[in-house]
Amino acid sequence: VVLYFDNSQGKIAGLGILPPVMKAAGISTVKTVGIPPTTPDPSPEVAQAVSAHPDVVYVDIPNNCGVVLKDLKSLGYSGKIMGIDPCTSPPAISSAAGAAEGMYVASAFDSTGSQFKTFVTALQKYGAPNTAIDGISEAGFATVMNVQAVLSKISGTPTTKSILAAFKSGSNNANYMSHPYTCDGTALAKAVSVCNDNYLMEQITNGKTVESNAT
C-alpha cells in the first residue's frame, strides 16, 4: 500500500511514480490511499491501508508522518514500513511514539561521517531554533557547500557560461555528505539537471537512522 498526500504534488509520486516502480521491482498488487493534507486525523485512511493486509506500507506523507506511523501501529499493522526522508526527522520519530522503529528510508545523504557532524554543528549554531535535521535541511546545507566549492575554482568574475561550465566539467566530483556527482545529463532519464541518482538505504534503529544492508 502507498499512503500519499492527496494533492497535485503528492499524486505525482503517490500515483505516478511509486506504484509502477514497485511493480517493476516485482510487487504484484499495489493499493494507493490518498490522505488529504488538511485532515487532522488520518486514521480512516490508515485503516484502509491496514485492511488490505499488505506486506509493506510506503508512507509518502511529508507532514504528519509521525501520526500516520503511530496509527499504523495502533491499528495492528506489523509488516514492513518504508517512508520518505521527512519521516526520519527527530520530531516525526518522536511523535510516532516508537512506531517508526524498523522503518526503511532511501536517503541521499550520509548521516554517519564527519561532514554530517559539521552540518549538525553549523545548523545548531546558525540555523533557526528547532530546525529539523532531515533531508530538507541536509540538502540546503550540502548545496551551499557544493556551490561554494565549484565557484571558488572560477577565475575572474563568474558568468553564466563559466558557472555552467564549472559544474559540467569533470566526473565523480566531490558531493557534500553524498555520492560523487557527474553533471553530464545522463544520471536520470528525462531529468538532465539531476547529477546524482544514488541513495543510501537506512533504517530507523533505536530511534535513529542507521545504514541498512537491506536489498
C-alpha positions in Angstrom: 0.0 0.0 0.0 1.1 3.5 -0.8 -0.2 6.2 1.5 0.3 9.5 -0.3 -0.6 13.2 0.1 -3.8 13.7 -1.8 -2.9 16.9 -3.6 -1.4 17.7 -7.0 2.2 17.3 -5.9 1.5 14.2 -3.8 -0.3 12.5 -6.7 2.8 12.7 -8.9 4.8 10.4 -6.6 1.9 8.5 -4.9 0.2 7.6 -8.2 2.6 8.3 -11.0 6.0 7.1 -9.7 5.8 4.7 -6.7 3.3 2.2 -8.0 5.0 1.5 -11.3 8.4 1.3 -9.6 7.1 -1.2 -7.1 5.5 -3.3 -9.8 8.7 -3.2 -11.8 10.5 -4.4 -8.7 8.2 -7.5 -8.5 5.3 -6.4 -6.3 2.2 -7.8 -7.9 -0.5 -5.7 -6.3 -0.2 -2.1 -5.2 -3.1 -0.3 -3.5 -3.0 3.5 -3.2 -4.7 5.5 -0.5 -4.7 9.3 -0.5 -4.7 11.3 2.7 -6.0 14.9 2.5 -3.2 17.3 3.5 -5.6 19.2 5.9 -7.0 16.2 7.7 -6.4 16.3 11.5 -7.0 12.6 11.8 -5.6 10.2 9.1 -6.8 7.1 10.9 -9.6 6.3 8.5 -7.2 6.3 5.5 -4.6 4.3 7.6 -7.3 1.8 8.4 -8.0 1.3 4.7 -4.3 0.5 4.2 -4.2 -1.9 7.1 -7.4 -3.7 5.9 -5.6 -4.6 2.7 -3.2 -6.8 4.7 -0.1 -5.5 2.8 3.4 -6.9 3.1 4.7 -3.3 3.0 3.3 0.1 3.5 5.1 3.1 1.9 4.4 6.3 3.8 4.7 9.2 1.3 3.4 11.8 3.8 5.8 14.7 4.4 3.7 16.3 7.1 2.0 14.3 9.9 4.2 11.3 9.1 4.6 10.5 12.8 0.9 10.4 13.3 0.4 8.1 10.3 3.1 5.7 11.7 1.5 5.8 15.1 -1.9 5.0 13.6 -0.4 2.0 11.7 0.9 0.5 14.9 -2.3 1.2 16.9 -4.4 -0.4 14.2 -2.3 -3.6 14.4 -0.1 -3.4 11.4 3.1 -5.4 11.9 4.5 -5.6 8.3 7.4 -3.7 6.8 7.2 0.1 6.5 9.1 2.3 4.1 9.0 6.1 4.3 10.2 9.3 2.8 13.1 11.2 4.2 11.0 13.8 6.2 9.7 10.8 8.3 13.2 10.5 9.8 13.3 13.9 11.4 13.5 13.8 15.2 10.1 15.4 15.6 8.5 12.8 13.3 10.2 9.9 15.1 9.2 11.3 18.5 5.5 11.8 17.5 5.4 8.3 16.2 5.9 7.0 19.7 8.0 4.1 18.8 6.1 3.2 15.6 9.0 4.4 13.4 11.2 1.7 14.6 12.4 -0.6 11.8 11.2 1.8 9.0 13.3 1.8 5.8 14.2 5.0 4.1 16.1 5.9 1.0 18.3 8.9 1.8 20.6 10.9 -0.5 22.8 11.9 2.4 25.3 10.1 4.6 24.4 10.7 8.3 27.4 8.9 9.8 30.5 10.8 8.6 32.5 13.8 9.7 30.7 16.1 7.1 27.4 15.3 8.7 28.8 16.2 12.1 29.9 19.6 10.6 26.4 20.1 9.2 24.8 19.4 12.6 27.2 21.8 14.4 26.6 24.6 11.8 22.8 24.0 12.0 22.8 24.3 15.7 24.9 27.4 15.7 23.4 29.3 12.7 20.0 27.7 12.0 16.6 28.8 13.2 15.6 27.3 16.5 14.1 23.8 16.3 15.1 23.4 12.6 14.6 19.7 11.8 17.7 17.6 10.9 16.2 15.9 7.8 16.7 15.6 4.1 15.4 19.2 3.5 18.0 20.9 5.8 20.7 18.5 4.7 20.1 19.3 1.0 20.1 23.0 1.7 23.4 22.8 3.6 25.0 20.4 1.1 24.0 22.6 -1.9 25.7 25.7 -0.4 28.8 23.7 0.3 28.9 22.3 -3.2 28.2 25.6 -4.9 30.9 27.3 -2.8 33.4 24.6 -3.8 32.7 25.0 -7.5 32.5 28.8 -7.6 35.8 29.1 -5.7 37.6 27.5 -8.7 36.4 30.0 -11.3 38.9 32.6 -12.3 37.8 36.2 -12.7 34.2 37.4 -12.5 31.8 34.5 -12.8 29.5 34.5 -15.8 26.6 32.2 -16.7 28.8 30.4 -19.2 31.7 29.9 -16.7 29.4 28.8 -13.9 27.6 26.2 -16.1 31.0 25.0 -17.5 32.4 24.6 -13.9 29.5 22.4 -12.8 29.6 20.3 -16.0 33.3 19.7 -16.0 34.9 16.5 -14.8 33.2 13.4 -13.3 32.7 12.0 -9.9 33.0 15.4 -8.4 33.0 15.7 -4.6 29.5 15.9 -3.3 29.0 17.1 0.3 27.5 14.3 2.5 26.6 12.4 -0.6 27.7 10.2 -3.6 30.1 11.9 -6.1 28.2 13.7 -8.9 28.7 14.0 -12.7 26.6 16.7 -14.5 26.5 15.2 -18.0 22.7 14.8 -18.2 22.7 11.0 -18.1 22.2 10.2 -14.4 18.4 10.2 -14.6 16.4 9.8 -17.8 14.3 12.8 -18.8 15.8 14.9 -15.9 19.0 16.4 -17.3 19.5 18.7 -14.3 20.0 15.7 -12.0 23.7 15.0 -11.5 23.4 12.1 -8.9 20.8 9.4 -8.6 22.4 7.4 -5.8 20.8 6.8 -2.5 21.6 5.1 0.8 19.2 2.6 2.4 18.7 3.5 6.0 16.6 2.0 8.8 15.3 3.5 12.0 17.1 1.7 14.8 16.6 2.8 18.4 15.0 6.0 17.2 17.9 7.0 14.9 18.7 6.4 11.2 21.5 3.8 10.5 22.7 2.5 7.2 20.9 -0.7 6.3 22.2 -3.7 4.3 18.7 -4.4 3.1 18.2 -5.1 -0.6 
